[in-house]
Amino acid sequence: MRYKLFISLFLSTQACMMSKLVPERPMHNSYYIEVVMQIIFSISKVNHLYNFFTDPGKSGNYSYTTNNIYAFKGQPEKIEGEFISKNGTIKHLVCPLNYPRLNQIQSIASNDTTLYNAVVRSEALFFLKKYKSYPILYVEVLNHRLKAKIAYNKFLKTVETDTIYSNYFSMN
Amino acid sequence: MKNKLTFILKENIFIFLDYGQAKHQFEYFRIAISLFSLLNFGCFLIDYRIFLVPNGIVTWEVTNANSFWFEPHLLKISSLFSISDTYLLAISTVFYVLSLLCLMLGLYTRLTATIAFIFFLLFSIQLYPFLYGVDLYQSVCLLILCVFPSGYSLSLSSKTANAQIIQQQKIGVRGLQIYLALTYFAAGFGKMQMDSWFNGEFIFLSLSDPTYQLVNFPKDIHYFFYILSGIIVVFAETLYFVFILIPYFRTLLLLVIITMHLLISLFMGLVPFGLLLILINIVSWYPLIFVDIKNVVKPSTSYDYAL
């Protein structure tokens, strides 16, 4: 009986979490309901992920984020440096199975600005420690909005790029 | 008639508990999830200097500041007990891996699953910026293993499960099956609200997103392929809970779902996600697929119930 009760409660709560997908959801306006659900299952941090592969606003638009990280030293007349990122990503630093993990932190740039500011500072600190001979780091985050159009029976994509974040960092 | 209706109302989601269930199913589920969890954590360990260490690419201070007051971040625990961060990380890693190994071998399964779940939560709070869908499913699967008995026939300390234990395992499998149907419905319903899934644009753009690609998807494909794929994905996910109950059609549905996850793994680089979802789908529904195959090979009138 208690096993059946557990499954019933668990599925009901998961259904409530999923009801976030419904555009108008009065029961989710309460902060306390959200907190209670997160305490009950303590799966808190991952429960928002039901909406994978879709955008929360249901706009149907598609965009992705890249970042250029450049470490350098010297004066304006003679600058030496190297790109830490390659083709707008730092995923070459990890094994291929972990590529989506690093992409995930780039996607935070467009949906959680406060967290992303902290994440970028943390990234900068990490690279400044790693590349000690280059004391200055330039970070640029680009948002690419994609649109598709049909030409000759094929889809073609157009990309509009905006710089959403840029900053210089140094250990000082 | 009245008795039948009362029975259906009383049993609701647990009605015909033998339907789609096999003898060792829940134990296979335990082995699959513990193996997968080891693999998933192994990926973090390969790049532990980037992900796991206190001064990794996202420092513990950042994830701790972003956590709720009630969430047990490793940094909070290390300050509370005055343990060094590195030491705590090493202990947590050892306990997590050991608990998963014991779970896989079927030793004290509920206890080891609970320990694994606690350490999974600790790591998921610390690794929050790197999490995506795969971690959600893994946490739910571990939670189910914390509650239901799973260390009997396929265990290092093999025991005979009595009727009550088998019944409890069946409730666990039924919960998993309904959970899977719910999540697919949620994903499909979300997509259904967007035109770009019906005109093929979303699939085309996501497959050509350079940040995701593991293997490059061929570019010269007729646009109709993307339209058809988008429509199939939306309907297969939204109506998963209906299609999975239709004999023979459910085999086709599972083929579609497995192909979709293979393509996601290969062309979007989400290998752990694809692998876990394929495992859960197979473990949840293999008894019904076997029945379908058996009925095709040797037609029988009494299909559908337990093997």
Interface residues (C-beta under 8 A of the other chain):
Chain A: Y3 K4 F6 I7 S8 F10 L11 Q14 A15 M18 L21 P23 V35 Q38 I39 F41 S42 I43 S44 K45 V46 N47 L49 Y50 N51 F52 F53 T54 D55 K58 S59 G60 N61 Y62 Y64 T65 T66 N87 G88 T89 K91 L93 V94 C95 P96 L97 N98 Y99 P100 R101 L102 N103 Q104 I105 Q106 I108 L115 A118 V119 R121 S122 E123 L125 F126 K129 L146 K147 A148 I150 N153 K154 F155 K157
Chain B: I13 F14 C43 F44 I46 D47 I50 F51 N55 G56 I57 V58 T59 E61 V62 A65 N66 S67 F68 F70 E71 L121 S124 I125 Y128 P129 F130 L131 Y132 G133 D135 L136 S139 V140 L143 V147 F148 Q168 I171 G172 R174 G175 I178 Y179 L182 T183 F185 A186 A187 F189 G190 K191 Q193 M194 D195 S196 W197 G200 E201 F202 F204 L205 S206 S208 D209 P210 T211 Y212 L214 K219 D220 I221 H222 Y223 F224 Y226 M268 G269 L270 V271 P272 F273
